[in-house]
Each structure stands twice: as C-alpha cells, then as structure tokens.
Amino acid sequence: MKGIEIKEFLRVRGWSVAKIAELIGESRQNLSNMLSKDDVRTGLIERMASVTGIPVLEFYGGSSSEAGSV
C-alpha cells in the first residue's frame, strides 16, 4: 500500500502523522519518511493499527465485517 494512501486514510479518520508518530514512538519526520514510500511495510501498518484501534484489514480497503466472511 502506498504511503500517500495511508496518510489520506488516516486523515479522513481524524489521525495526524504527528499523533501516530508519538504513539508508536517514532519522530514525526521519521514516520513521514516511512510513509513517503510506494510500498509501506506491513509491520508499520500493524503498529499504526494497534495504536489507532483501526483493524489492519481496513488499511487495505476491507472492512472488519469481512474478516468473518467465508
């Protein structure tokens, strides 16, 4: 997933890069650099999901209700 998509996804949900950086123990600049990539590491998405309470699946365009679907 592209970092620019993640930034927009979080912005729409009321999260700033600065606040998430603080919560995951990164500097704002470092997180911003990580989110400037075309392919953001899954581990970073998992860390952001953990502190925001947003399910990882939603970062990839799915909804949490799809998780139990067969």
Predicted model as a PDB file, atoms N, CA, C, CB and O in Angstrom, pLDDT in the B-factor column:
MODEL        1                                                                  
ATOM      1  N   MET A   1       0.839  -1.170   0.000  1.00 85.00           N  
ATOM      2  CA  MET A   1       0.000   0.000   0.000  1.00 85.00           C  
ATOM      3  C   MET A   1       0.887   1.237   0.000  1.00 85.00           C  
ATOM      4  CB  MET A   1      -0.956  -0.004   1.210  1.00 85.00           C  
ATOM      5  O   MET A   1       1.906   1.284   0.688  1.00 85.00           O  
ATOM      6  N   LYS A   2       0.494   2.223  -0.768  1.00 93.00           N  
ATOM      7  CA  LYS A   2       1.262   3.464  -0.869  1.00 93.00           C  
ATOM      8  C   LYS A   2       1.060   4.337   0.365  1.00 93.00           C  
ATOM      9  CB  LYS A   2       0.864   4.238  -2.131  1.00 93.00           C  
ATOM     10  O   LYS A   2      -0.033   4.429   0.923  1.00 93.00           O  
ATOM     11  N   GLY A   3       2.148   4.967   0.765  1.00 95.00           N  
ATOM     12  CA  GLY A   3       2.108   5.835   1.941  1.00 95.00           C  
ATOM     13  C   GLY A   3       1.127   6.976   1.806  1.00 95.00           C  
ATOM     14  O   GLY A   3       0.461   7.339   2.775  1.00 95.00           O  
ATOM     15  N   ILE A   4       1.027   7.548   0.615  1.00 94.00           N  
ATOM     16  CA  ILE A   4       0.098   8.671   0.413  1.00 94.00           C  
ATOM     17  C   ILE A   4      -1.347   8.228   0.646  1.00 94.00           C  
ATOM     18  CB  ILE A   4       0.251   9.253  -1.013  1.00 94.00           C  
ATOM     19  O   ILE A   4      -2.168   8.999   1.142  1.00 94.00           O  
ATOM     20  N   GLU A   5      -1.647   6.984   0.285  1.00 95.00           N  
ATOM     21  CA  GLU A   5      -2.992   6.436   0.529  1.00 95.00           C  
ATOM     22  C   GLU A   5      -3.232   6.262   2.027  1.00 95.00           C  
ATOM     23  CB  GLU A   5      -3.174   5.080  -0.202  1.00 95.00           C  
ATOM     24  O   GLU A   5      -4.324   6.531   2.526  1.00 95.00           O  
ATOM     25  N   ILE A   6      -2.210   5.815   2.728  1.00 96.00           N  
ATOM     26  CA  ILE A   6      -2.332   5.636   4.181  1.00 96.00           C  
ATOM     27  C   ILE A   6      -2.520   6.981   4.868  1.00 96.00           C  
ATOM     28  CB  ILE A   6      -1.089   4.917   4.750  1.00 96.00           C  
ATOM     29  O   ILE A   6      -3.362   7.114   5.756  1.00 96.00           O  
ATOM     30  N   LYS A   7      -1.740   7.982   4.459  1.00 95.00           N  
ATOM     31  CA  LYS A   7      -1.890   9.314   5.048  1.00 95.00           C  
ATOM     32  C   LYS A   7      -3.315   9.831   4.877  1.00 95.00           C  
ATOM     33  CB  LYS A   7      -0.893  10.295   4.414  1.00 95.00           C  
ATOM     34  O   LYS A   7      -3.895  10.374   5.817  1.00 95.00           O  
ATOM     35  N   GLU A   8      -3.876   9.668   3.691  1.00 95.00           N  
ATOM     36  CA  GLU A   8      -5.242  10.133   3.432  1.00 95.00           C  
ATOM     37  C   GLU A   8      -6.250   9.315   4.239  1.00 95.00           C  
ATOM     38  CB  GLU A   8      -5.568  10.046   1.924  1.00 95.00           C  
ATOM     39  O   GLU A   8      -7.180   9.868   4.826  1.00 95.00           O  
ATOM     40  N   PHE A   9      -6.062   8.009   4.263  1.00 96.00           N  
ATOM     41  CA  PHE A   9      -6.921   7.109   5.036  1.00 96.00           C  
ATOM     42  C   PHE A   9      -6.979   7.559   6.494  1.00 96.00           C  
ATOM     43  CB  PHE A   9      -6.412   5.651   4.942  1.00 96.00           C  
ATOM     44  O   PHE A   9      -8.056   7.626   7.086  1.00 96.00           O  
ATOM     45  N   LEU A  10      -5.811   7.869   7.071  1.00 96.00           N  
ATOM     46  CA  LEU A  10      -5.755   8.296   8.469  1.00 96.00           C  
ATOM     47  C   LEU A  10      -6.325   9.691   8.657  1.00 96.00           C  
ATOM     48  CB  LEU A  10      -4.325   8.255   8.973  1.00 96.00           C  
ATOM     49  O   LEU A  10      -7.037   9.946   9.628  1.00 96.00           O  
ATOM     50  N   ARG A  11      -6.018  10.594   7.737  1.00 96.00           N  
ATOM     51  CA  ARG A  11      -6.518  11.967   7.835  1.00 96.00           C  
ATOM     52  C   ARG A  11      -8.041  11.986   7.862  1.00 96.00           C  
ATOM     53  CB  ARG A  11      -5.997  12.816   6.663  1.00 96.00           C  
ATOM     54  O   ARG A  11      -8.644  12.696   8.666  1.00 96.00           O  
ATOM     55  N   VAL A  12      -8.652  11.215   6.993  1.00 96.00           N  
ATOM     56  CA  VAL A  12     -10.118  11.155   6.931  1.00 96.00           C  
ATOM     57  C   VAL A  12     -10.696  10.669   8.262  1.00 96.00           C  
ATOM     58  CB  VAL A  12     -10.573  10.227   5.780  1.00 96.00           C  
ATOM     59  O   VAL A  12     -11.807  11.047   8.633  1.00 96.00           O  
ATOM     60  N   ARG A  13      -9.957   9.848   8.964  1.00 96.00           N  
ATOM     61  CA  ARG A  13     -10.417   9.301  10.243  1.00 96.00           C  
ATOM     62  C   ARG A  13      -9.976  10.146  11.438  1.00 96.00           C  
ATOM     63  CB  ARG A  13      -9.907   7.885  10.409  1.00 96.00           C  
ATOM     64  O   ARG A  13     -10.175   9.762  12.591  1.00 96.00           O  
ATOM     65  N   GLY A  14      -9.370  11.310  11.145  1.00 97.00           N  
ATOM     66  CA  GLY A  14      -9.017  12.238  12.213  1.00 97.00           C  
ATOM     67  C   GLY A  14      -7.660  12.027  12.850  1.00 97.00           C  
ATOM     68  O   GLY A  14      -7.397  12.573  13.922  1.00 97.00           O  
ATOM     69  N   TRP A  15      -6.797  11.255  12.225  1.00 97.00           N  
ATOM     70  CA  TRP A  15      -5.474  10.989  12.777  1.00 97.00           C  
ATOM     71  C   TRP A  15      -4.413  11.770  12.024  1.00 97.00           C  
ATOM     72  CB  TRP A  15      -5.163   9.493  12.731  1.00 97.00           C  
ATOM     73  O   TRP A  15      -4.419  11.800  10.793  1.00 97.00           O  
ATOM     74  N   SER A  16      -3.502  12.403  12.751  1.00 97.00           N  
ATOM     75  CA  SER A  16      -2.387  13.111  12.125  1.00 97.00           C  
ATOM     76  C   SER A  16      -1.133  12.232  12.190  1.00 97.00           C  
ATOM     77  CB  SER A  16      -2.137  14.488  12.823  1.00 97.00           C  
ATOM     78  O   SER A  16      -1.003  11.369  13.058  1.00 97.00           O  
ATOM     79  N   VAL A  17      -0.234  12.471  11.265  1.00 96.00           N  
ATOM     80  CA  VAL A  17       1.044  11.761  11.264  1.00 96.00           C  
ATOM     81  C   VAL A  17       1.781  12.034  12.575  1.00 96.00           C  
ATOM     82  CB  VAL A  17       1.914  12.186  10.046  1.00 96.00           C  
ATOM     83  O   VAL A  17       2.383  11.127  13.150  1.00 96.00           O  
ATOM     84  N   ALA A  18       1.736  13.268  13.042  1.00 97.00           N  
ATOM     85  CA  ALA A  18       2.422  13.635  14.281  1.00 97.00           C  
ATOM     86  C   ALA A  18       1.888  12.835  15.477  1.00 97.00           C  
ATOM     87  CB  ALA A  18       2.268  15.141  14.544  1.00 97.00           C  
ATOM     88  O   ALA A  18       2.673  12.347  16.288  1.00 97.00           O  
ATOM     89  N   LYS A  19       0.583  12.699  15.591  1.00 98.00           N  
ATOM     90  CA  LYS A  19      -0.014  11.983  16.723  1.00 98.00           C  
ATOM     91  C   LYS A  19       0.321  10.495  16.661  1.00 98.00           C  
ATOM     92  CB  LYS A  19      -1.543  12.181  16.741  1.00 98.00           C  
ATOM     93  O   LYS A  19       0.660   9.891  17.678  1.00 98.00           O  
ATOM     94  N   ILE A  20       0.229   9.911  15.482  1.00 98.00           N  
ATOM     95  CA  ILE A  20       0.548   8.491  15.355  1.00 98.00           C  
ATOM     96  C   ILE A  20       2.026   8.257  15.635  1.00 98.00           C  
ATOM     97  CB  ILE A  20       0.179   7.971  13.951  1.00 98.00           C  
ATOM     98  O   ILE A  20       2.389   7.286  16.299  1.00 98.00           O  
ATOM     99  N   ALA A  21       2.874   9.140  15.134  1.00 98.00           N  
ATOM    100  CA  ALA A  21       4.311   9.020  15.397  1.00 98.00           C  
ATOM    101  C   ALA A  21       4.576   9.009  16.898  1.00 98.00           C  
ATOM    102  CB  ALA A  21       5.087  10.174  14.726  1.00 98.00           C  
ATOM    103  O   ALA A  21       5.352   8.192  17.394  1.00 98.00           O  
ATOM    104  N   GLU A  22       3.938   9.906  17.604  1.00 98.00           N  
ATOM    105  CA  GLU A  22       4.089   9.972  19.059  1.00 98.00           C  
ATOM    106  C   GLU A  22       3.668   8.656  19.710  1.00 98.00           C  
ATOM    107  CB  GLU A  22       3.261  11.136  19.634  1.00 98.00           C  
ATOM    108  O   GLU A  22       4.359   8.142  20.589  1.00 98.00           O  
ATOM    109  N   LEU A  23       2.541   8.121  19.275  1.00 98.00           N  
ATOM    110  CA  LEU A  23       2.001   6.904  19.879  1.00 98.00           C  
ATOM    111  C   LEU A  23       2.826   5.655  19.589  1.00 98.00           C  
ATOM    112  CB  LEU A  23       0.603   6.688  19.400  1.00 98.00           C  
ATOM    113  O   LEU A  23       2.864   4.735  20.406  1.00 98.00           O  
ATOM    114  N   ILE A  24       3.487   5.616  18.430  1.00 97.00           N  
ATOM    115  CA  ILE A  24       4.286   4.432  18.106  1.00 97.00           C  
ATOM    116  C   ILE A  24       5.769   4.618  18.431  1.00 97.00           C  
ATOM    117  CB  ILE A  24       4.127   4.090  16.636  1.00 97.00           C  
ATOM    118  O   ILE A  24       6.582   3.727  18.185  1.00 97.00           O  
ATOM    119  N   GLY A  25       6.110   5.777  18.982  1.00 97.00           N  
ATOM    120  CA  GLY A  25       7.480   6.001  19.420  1.00 97.00           C  
ATOM    121  C   GLY A  25       8.450   6.364  18.307  1.00 97.00           C  
ATOM    122  O   GLY A  25       9.639   6.055  18.388  1.00 97.00           O  
ATOM    123  N   GLU A  26       7.949   7.013  17.278  1.00 97.00           N  
ATOM    124  CA  GLU A  26       8.788   7.484  16.171  1.00 97.00           C  
ATOM    125  C   GLU A  26       8.721   9.008  16.132  1.00 97.00           C  
ATOM    126  CB  GLU A  26       8.330   6.865  14.800  1.00 97.00           C  
ATOM    127  O   GLU A  26       7.777   9.609  16.645  1.00 97.00           O  
ATOM    128  N   SER A  27       9.719   9.621  15.525  1.00 98.00           N  
ATOM    129  CA  SER A  27       9.621  11.059  15.307  1.00 98.00           C  
ATOM    130  C   SER A  27       8.642  11.301  14.155  1.00 98.00           C  
ATOM    131  CB  SER A  27      11.031  11.687  14.999  1.00 98.00           C  
ATOM    132  O   SER A  27       8.435  10.426  13.314  1.00 98.00           O  
ATOM    133  N   ARG A  28       8.053  12.471  14.124  1.00 97.00           N  
ATOM    134  CA  ARG A  28       7.137  12.808  13.043  1.00 97.00           C  
ATOM    135  C   ARG A  28       7.855  12.715  11.703  1.00 97.00           C  
ATOM    136  CB  ARG A  28       6.552  14.217  13.244  1.00 97.00           C  
ATOM    137  O   ARG A  28       7.309  12.193  10.730  1.00 97.00           O  
ATOM    138  N   GLN A  29       9.073  13.221  11.662  1.00 98.00           N  
ATOM    139  CA  GLN A  29       9.845  13.207  10.417  1.00 98.00           C  
ATOM    140  C   GLN A  29      10.139  11.777   9.952  1.00 98.00           C  
ATOM    141  CB  GLN A  29      11.157  13.975  10.601  1.00 98.00           C  
ATOM    142  O   GLN A  29      10.032  11.473   8.764  1.00 98.00           O  
ATOM    143  N   ASN A  30      10.508  10.908  10.890  1.00 97.00           N  
ATOM    144  CA  ASN A  30      10.808   9.523  10.527  1.00 97.00           C  
ATOM    145  C   ASN A  30       9.570   8.817   9.991  1.00 97.00           C  
ATOM    146  CB  ASN A  30      11.366   8.761  11.733  1.00 97.00           C  
ATOM    147  O   ASN A  30       9.642   8.114   8.983  1.00 97.00           O  
ATOM    148  N   LEU A  31       8.433   9.001  10.662  1.00 97.00           N  
ATOM    149  CA  LEU A  31       7.204   8.375  10.186  1.00 97.00           C  
ATOM    150  C   LEU A  31       6.812   8.948   8.826  1.00 97.00           C  
ATOM    151  CB  LEU A  31       6.063   8.575  11.204  1.00 97.00           C  
ATOM    152  O   LEU A  31       6.386   8.211   7.937  1.00 97.00           O  
ATOM    153  N   SER A  32       6.954  10.232   8.672  1.00 96.00           N  
ATOM    154  CA  SER A  32       6.645  10.859   7.394  1.00 96.00           C  
ATOM    155  C   SER A  32       7.517  10.272   6.284  1.00 96.00           C  
ATOM    156  CB  SER A  32       6.840  12.383   7.482  1.00 96.00           C  
ATOM    157  O   SER A  32       7.037  10.019   5.180  1.00 96.00           O  
ATOM    158  N   ASN A  33       8.799  10.057   6.581  1.00 96.00           N  
ATOM    159  CA  ASN A  33       9.701   9.437   5.606  1.00 96.00           C  
ATOM    160  C   ASN A  33       9.261   8.012   5.265  1.00 96.00           C  
ATOM    161  CB  ASN A  33      11.138   9.426   6.145  1.00 96.00           C  
ATOM    162  O   ASN A  33       9.293   7.611   4.101  1.00 96.00           O  
ATOM    163  N   MET A  34       8.853   7.251   6.281  1.00 96.00           N  
ATOM    164  CA  MET A  34       8.393   5.878   6.046  1.00 96.00           C  
ATOM    165  C   MET A  34       7.131   5.866   5.188  1.00 96.00           C  
ATOM    166  CB  MET A  34       8.129   5.163   7.383  1.00 96.00           C  
ATOM    167  O   MET A  34       6.916   4.951   4.392  1.00 96.00           O  
ATOM    168  N   LEU A  35       6.291   6.906   5.363  1.00 96.00           N  
ATOM    169  CA  LEU A  35       5.045   6.977   4.603  1.00 96.00           C  
ATOM    170  C   LEU A  35       5.217   7.646   3.239  1.00 96.00           C  
ATOM    171  CB  LEU A  35       4.005   7.724   5.402  1.00 96.00           C  
ATOM    172  O   LEU A  35       4.242   7.839   2.513  1.00 96.00           O  
ATOM    173  N   SER A  36       6.437   7.992   2.897  1.00 95.00           N  
ATOM    174  CA  SER A  36       6.679   8.579   1.579  1.00 95.00           C  
ATOM    175  C   SER A  36       6.980   7.497   0.543  1.00 95.00           C  
ATOM    176  CB  SER A  36       7.839   9.583   1.646  1.00 95.00           C  
ATOM    177  O   SER A  36       7.174   7.795  -0.636  1.00 95.00           O  
ATOM    178  N   LYS A  37       7.018   6.266   0.981  1.00 94.00           N  
ATOM    179  CA  LYS A  37       7.330   5.128   0.103  1.00 94.00           C  
ATOM    180  C   LYS A  37       6.099   4.680  -0.682  1.00 94.00           C  
ATOM    181  CB  LYS A  37       7.883   3.952   0.926  1.00 94.00           C  
ATOM    182  O   LYS A  37       4.960   4.901  -0.272  1.00 94.00           O  
ATOM    183  N   ASP A  38       6.363   4.046  -1.818  1.00 94.00           N  
ATOM    184  CA  ASP A  38       5.272   3.468  -2.603  1.00 94.00           C  
ATOM    185  C   ASP A  38       4.748   2.182  -1.981  1.00 94.00           C  
ATOM    186  CB  ASP A  38       5.735   3.198  -4.027  1.00 94.00           C  
ATOM    187  O   ASP A  38       3.604   1.792  -2.218  1.00 94.00           O  
ATOM    188  N   ASP A  39       5.586   1.523  -1.182  1.00 94.00           N  
ATOM    189  CA  ASP A  39       5.179   0.267  -0.553  1.00 94.00           C  
ATOM    190  C   ASP A  39       5.535   0.322   0.929  1.00 94.00           C  
ATOM    191  CB  ASP A  39       5.860  -0.958  -1.244  1.00 94.00           C  
ATOM    192  O   ASP A  39       6.686   0.103   1.306  1.00 94.00           O  
ATOM    193  N   VAL A  40       4.549   0.613   1.761  1.00 96.00           N  
ATOM    194  CA  VAL A  40       4.761   0.731   3.208  1.00 96.00           C  
ATOM    195  C   VAL A  40       4.782  -0.670   3.809  1.00 96.00           C  
ATOM    196  CB  VAL A  40       3.648   1.613   3.880  1.00 96.00           C  
ATOM    197  O   VAL A  40       3.954  -1.519   3.479  1.00 96.00           O  
ATOM    198  N   ARG A  41       5.738  -0.888   4.691  1.00 95.00           N  
ATOM    199  CA  ARG A  41       5.894  -2.205   5.320  1.00 95.00           C  
ATOM    200  C   ARG A  41       4.667  -2.580   6.157  1.00 95.00           C  
ATOM    201  CB  ARG A  41       7.151  -2.223   6.202  1.00 95.00           C  
ATOM    202  O   ARG A  41       4.072  -1.745   6.838  1.00 95.00           O  
ATOM    203  N   THR A  42       4.319  -3.841   6.080  1.00 95.00           N  
ATOM    204  CA  THR A  42       3.171  -4.358   6.822  1.00 95.00           C  
ATOM    205  C   THR A  42       3.350  -4.148   8.325  1.00 95.00           C  
ATOM    206  CB  THR A  42       2.966  -5.846   6.518  1.00 95.00           C  
ATOM    207  O   THR A  42       2.385  -3.845   9.027  1.00 95.00           O  
ATOM    208  N   GLY A  43       4.574  -4.307   8.819  1.00 97.00           N  
ATOM    209  CA  GLY A  43       4.831  -4.119  10.250  1.00 97.00           C  
ATOM    210  C   GLY A  43       4.471  -2.720  10.717  1.00 97.00           C  
ATOM    211  O   GLY A  43       3.955  -2.547  11.822  1.00 97.00           O  
ATOM    212  N   LEU A  44       4.737  -1.725   9.890  1.00 97.00           N  
ATOM    213  CA  LEU A  44       4.387  -0.350  10.237  1.00 97.00           C  
ATOM    214  C   LEU A  44       2.868  -0.183  10.257  1.00 97.00           C  
ATOM    215  CB  LEU A  44       5.028   0.644   9.241  1.00 97.00           C  
ATOM    216  O   LEU A  44       2.319   0.458  11.153  1.00 97.00           O  
ATOM    217  N   ILE A  45       2.203  -0.756   9.277  1.00 97.00           N  
ATOM    218  CA  ILE A  45       0.733  -0.680   9.243  1.00 97.00           C  
ATOM    219  C   ILE A  45       0.157  -1.360  10.480  1.00 97.00           C  
ATOM    220  CB  ILE A  45       0.167  -1.340   7.948  1.00 97.00           C  
ATOM    221  O   ILE A  45      -0.804  -0.863  11.067  1.00 97.00           O  
ATOM    222  N   GLU A  46       0.729  -2.479  10.877  1.00 97.00           N  
ATOM    223  CA  GLU A  46       0.258  -3.174  12.079  1.00 97.00           C  
ATOM    224  C   GLU A  46       0.448  -2.315  13.321  1.00 97.00           C  
ATOM    225  CB  GLU A  46       0.992  -4.507  12.248  1.00 97.00           C  
ATOM    226  O   GLU A  46      -0.423  -2.280  14.190  1.00 97.00           O  
ATOM    227  N   ARG A  47       1.582  -1.622  13.413  1.00 98.00           N  
ATOM    228  CA  ARG A  47       1.824  -0.738  14.560  1.00 98.00           C  
ATOM    229  C   ARG A  47       0.816   0.406  14.586  1.00 98.00           C  
ATOM    230  CB  ARG A  47       3.259  -0.177  14.517  1.00 98.00           C  
ATOM    231  O   ARG A  47       0.301   0.754  15.649  1.00 98.00           O  
ATOM    232  N   MET A  48       0.531   0.995  13.424  1.00 98.00           N  
ATOM    233  CA  MET A  48      -0.438   2.092  13.367  1.00 98.00           C  
ATOM    234  C   MET A  48      -1.836   1.586  13.703  1.00 98.00           C  
ATOM    235  CB  MET A  48      -0.431   2.752  11.972  1.00 98.00           C  
ATOM    236  O   MET A  48      -2.600   2.273  14.382  1.00 98.00           O  
ATOM    237  N   ALA A  49      -2.170   0.400  13.236  1.00 98.00           N  
ATOM    238  CA  ALA A  49      -3.472  -0.181  13.544  1.00 98.00           C  
ATOM    239  C   ALA A  49      -3.612  -0.399  15.044  1.00 98.00           C  
ATOM    240  CB  ALA A  49      -3.667  -1.506  12.790  1.00 98.00           C  
ATOM    241  O   ALA A  49      -4.673  -0.161  15.622  1.00 98.00           O  
ATOM    242  N   SER A  50      -2.545  -0.848  15.656  1.00 97.00           N  
ATOM    243  CA  SER A  50      -2.568  -1.119  17.095  1.00 97.00           C  
ATOM    244  C   SER A  50      -2.869   0.125  17.921  1.00 97.00           C  
ATOM    245  CB  SER A  50      -1.244  -1.704  17.529  1.00 97.00           C  
ATOM    246  O   SER A  50      -3.656   0.065  18.866  1.00 97.00           O  
ATOM    247  N   VAL A  51      -2.252   1.250  17.574  1.00 98.00           N  
ATOM    248  CA  VAL A  51      -2.444   2.460  18.379  1.00 98.00           C  
ATOM    249  C   VAL A  51      -3.711   3.227  18.020  1.00 98.00           C  
ATOM    250  CB  VAL A  51      -1.254   3.367  18.224  1.00 98.00           C  
ATOM    251  O   VAL A  51      -4.223   3.989  18.840  1.00 98.00           O  
ATOM    252  N   THR A  52      -4.223   3.037  16.805  1.00 97.00           N  
ATOM    253  CA  THR A  52      -5.425   3.764  16.403  1.00 97.00           C  
ATOM    254  C   THR A  52      -6.702   2.973  16.674  1.00 97.00           C  
ATOM    255  CB  THR A  52      -5.346   4.114  14.932  1.00 97.00           C  
ATOM    256  O   THR A  52      -7.792   3.541  16.737  1.00 97.00           O  
ATOM    257  N   GLY A  53      -6.557   1.657  16.834  1.00 97.00           N  
ATOM    258  CA  GLY A  53      -7.736   0.819  17.017  1.00 97.00           C  
ATOM    259  C   GLY A  53      -8.433   0.494  15.700  1.00 97.00           C  
ATOM    260  O   GLY A  53      -9.515  -0.093  15.701  1.00 97.00           O  
ATOM    261  N   ILE A  54      -7.826   0.867  14.588  1.00 97.00           N  
ATOM    262  CA  ILE A  54      -8.386   0.580  13.265  1.00 97.00           C  
ATOM    263  C   ILE A  54      -7.870  -0.793  12.842  1.00 97.00           C  
ATOM    264  CB  ILE A  54      -7.995   1.695  12.208  1.00 97.00           C  
ATOM    265  O   ILE A  54      -6.657  -1.004  12.823  1.00 97.00           O  
ATOM    266  N   PRO A  55      -8.751  -1.730  12.503  1.00 96.00           N  
ATOM    267  CA  PRO A  55      -8.291  -3.057  12.069  1.00 96.00           C  
ATOM    268  C   PRO A  55      -7.371  -2.966  10.843  1.00 96.00           C  
ATOM    269  CB  PRO A  55      -9.499  -3.957  11.750  1.00 96.00           C  
ATOM    270  O   PRO A  55      -7.609  -2.169   9.935  1.00 96.00           O  
ATOM    271  N   VAL A  56      -6.327  -3.787  10.833  1.00 95.00           N  
ATOM    272  CA  VAL A  56      -5.364  -3.797   9.735  1.00 95.00           C  
ATOM    273  C   VAL A  56      -6.071  -3.960   8.392  1.00 95.00           C  
ATOM    274  CB  VAL A  56      -4.339  -4.921   9.934  1.00 95.00           C  
ATOM    275  O   VAL A  56      -5.696  -3.311   7.415  1.00 95.00           O  
ATOM    276  N   LEU A  57      -7.068  -4.802   8.332  1.00 95.00           N  
ATOM    277  CA  LEU A  57      -7.790  -5.050   7.086  1.00 95.00           C  
ATOM    278  C   LEU A  57      -8.344  -3.765   6.482  1.00 95.00           C  
ATOM    279  CB  LEU A  57      -8.920  -6.033   7.326  1.00 95.00           C  
ATOM    280  O   LEU A  57      -8.382  -3.622   5.260  1.00 95.00           O  
ATOM    281  N   GLU A  58      -8.771  -2.835   7.323  1.00 95.00           N  
ATOM    282  CA  GLU A  58      -9.323  -1.578   6.818  1.00 95.00           C  
ATOM    283  C   GLU A  58      -8.267  -0.719   6.128  1.00 95.00           C  
ATOM    284  CB  GLU A  58      -9.955  -0.796   7.953  1.00 95.00           C  
ATOM    285  O   GLU A  58      -8.596   0.059   5.232  1.00 95.00           O  
ATOM    286  N   PHE A  59      -7.010  -0.848   6.532  1.00 94.00           N  
ATOM    287  CA  PHE A  59      -5.938  -0.118   5.867  1.00 94.00           C  
ATOM    288  C   PHE A  59      -5.806  -0.565   4.410  1.00 94.00           C  
ATOM    289  CB  PHE A  59      -4.607  -0.320   6.612  1.00 94.00           C  
ATOM    290  O   PHE A  59      -5.361   0.198   3.553  1.00 94.00           O  
ATOM    291  N   TYR A  60      -6.197  -1.801   4.147  1.00 90.00           N  
ATOM    292  CA  TYR A  60      -6.087  -2.364   2.801  1.00 90.00           C  
ATOM    293  C   TYR A  60      -7.399  -2.289   2.023  1.00 90.00           C  
ATOM    294  CB  TYR A  60      -5.629  -3.804   2.882  1.00 90.00           C  
ATOM    295  O   TYR A  60      -7.542  -2.910   0.970  1.00 90.00           O  
ATOM    296  N   GLY A  61      -8.346  -1.530   2.548  1.00 87.00           N  
ATOM    297  CA  GLY A  61      -9.593  -1.327   1.829  1.00 87.00           C  
ATOM    298  C   GLY A  61     -10.711  -2.272   2.194  1.00 87.00           C  
ATOM    299  O   GLY A  61     -11.806  -2.182   1.639  1.00 87.00           O  
ATOM    300  N   GLY A  62     -10.454  -3.176   3.116  1.00 79.00           N  
ATOM    301  CA  GLY A  62     -11.502  -4.089   3.553  1.00 79.00           C  
ATOM    302  C   GLY A  62     -12.221  -3.531   4.757  1.00 79.00           C  
ATOM    303  O   GLY A  62     -11.823  -2.502   5.303  1.00 79.00           O  
ATOM    304  N   SER A  63     -13.251  -4.186   5.165  1.00 71.00           N  
ATOM    305  CA  SER A  63     -13.944  -3.777   6.381  1.00 71.00           C  
ATOM    306  C   SER A  63     -13.812  -4.878   7.406  1.00 71.00           C  
ATOM    307  CB  SER A  63     -15.433  -3.458   6.105  1.00 71.00           C  
ATOM    308  O   SER A  63     -13.629  -6.042   7.052  1.00 71.00           O  
ATOM    309  N   SER A  64     -13.901  -4.522   8.666  1.00 60.00           N  
ATOM    310  CA  SER A  64     -13.737  -5.506   9.723  1.00 60.00           C  
ATOM    311  C   SER A  64     -14.836  -6.554   9.677  1.00 60.00           C  
ATOM    312  CB  SER A  64     -13.721  -4.827  11.079  1.00 60.00           C  
ATOM    313  O   SER A  64     -14.645  -7.659  10.186  1.00 60.00           O  
ATOM    314  N   SER A  65     -15.986  -6.240   9.081  1.00 56.00           N  
ATOM    315  CA  SER A  65     -17.060  -7.228   8.987  1.00 56.00           C  
ATOM    316  C   SER A  65     -16.749  -8.303   7.963  1.00 56.00           C  
ATOM    317  CB  SER A  65     -18.368  -6.550   8.636  1.00 56.00           C  
ATOM    318  O   SER A  65     -17.358  -9.372   7.988  1.00 56.00           O  
ATOM    319  N   GLU A  66     -15.797  -8.033   7.048  1.00 51.00           N  
ATOM    320  CA  GLU A  66     -15.421  -9.024   6.039  1.00 51.00           C  
ATOM    321  C   GLU A  66     -14.551 -10.113   6.638  1.00 51.00           C  
ATOM    322  CB  GLU A  66     -14.692  -8.355   4.877  1.00 51.00           C  
ATOM    323  O   GLU A  66     -14.442 -11.193   6.057  1.00 51.00           O  
ATOM    324  N   ALA A  67     -13.937  -9.867   7.767  1.00 50.00           N  
ATOM    325  CA  ALA A  67     -12.986 -10.808   8.353  1.00 50.00           C  
ATOM    326  C   ALA A  67     -13.621 -12.157   8.624  1.00 50.00           C  
ATOM    327  CB  ALA A  67     -12.415 -10.247   9.636  1.00 50.00           C  
ATOM    328  O   ALA A  67     -12.955 -13.184   8.486  1.00 50.00           O  
ATOM    329  N   GLY A  68     -14.876 -12.187   9.000  1.00 49.00           N  
ATOM    330  CA  GLY A  68     -15.526 -13.451   9.302  1.00 49.00           C  
ATOM    331  C   GLY A  68     -16.248 -14.074   8.118  1.00 49.00           C  
ATOM    332  O   GLY A  68     -16.835 -15.148   8.256  1.00 49.00           O  
ATOM    333  N   SER A  69     -16.220 -13.439   6.980  1.00 47.00           N  
ATOM    334  CA  SER A  69     -16.913 -13.948   5.801  1.00 47.00           C  
ATOM    335  C   SER A  69     -16.210 -15.160   5.223  1.00 47.00           C  
ATOM    336  CB  SER A  69     -17.025 -12.864   4.746  1.00 47.00           C  
ATOM    337  O   SER A  69     -14.986 -15.276   5.280  1.00 47.00           O  
ATOM    338  N   VAL A  70     -17.002 -16.058   4.666  1.00 43.00           N  
ATOM    339  CA  VAL A  70     -16.435 -17.258   4.031  1.00 43.00           C  
ATOM    340  C   VAL A  70     -16.724 -17.223   2.558  1.00 43.00           C  
ATOM    341  CB  VAL A  70     -17.001 -18.552   4.658  1.00 43.00           C  
ATOM    342  O   VAL A  70     -16.337 -18.137   1.831  1.00 43.00           O  
TER     343      VAL A  70                                                      
ENDMDL                                                                          
END                                                                             
